[in-house]
């Protein structure tokens, strides 16, 4: 969101609730079994972290609004987790020379996927959140960890995150293959693929 944009995007309504919307089964993953993997275009070796190793990359806190494509918005969500910059630094150290991905596909326990252009993924406000409003993330809201991308619709904030696939160019994740917009900018009302 730029300074010239309204805080509440067009077509959204404000709620203090935190609705739960999920397609399919809700996976339950204990932190003792949780793993996070990075692989794909330009990677010299796959990276695998367990829960403690991943959180040791550093913890950051941010307060941001969230906007769902189903038209609800919730202000001032306090998220705590591993910042995207810390994860990207570890990934860059494993990239082959002169190869840079154009996009990423986020993979989740339960089989959900969603894509982001590299610039959208690397937005400095993004993080891999383990806490929301001071409490550990509940399973329905993506616990033990979800990706949080405040500047795009919430379907890009993948719940139950398990890994990142680096892509040479952008591709469609689950909802993007089922009619949602490839990018999903709330201020552009980029809800559906026919708008591309």
Beta strands, then each sheet from edge to edge (+ up, - down):
strand 1: 13-14
strand 2: 35-40
strand 3: 47-50
strand 4: 60-67
strand 5: 72-83
strand 6: 103-108
strand 7: 113-117
strand 8: 127-132
strand 9: 135-136
strand 10: 146-148
strand 11: 161-167
sheet 1: 1+ 5+ 4-
sheet 2: 1+ 5+ 8- 9+
sheet 3: 1+ 5+ 8- 10+
sheet 4: 3+ 2- 11- 6+ 7-
end
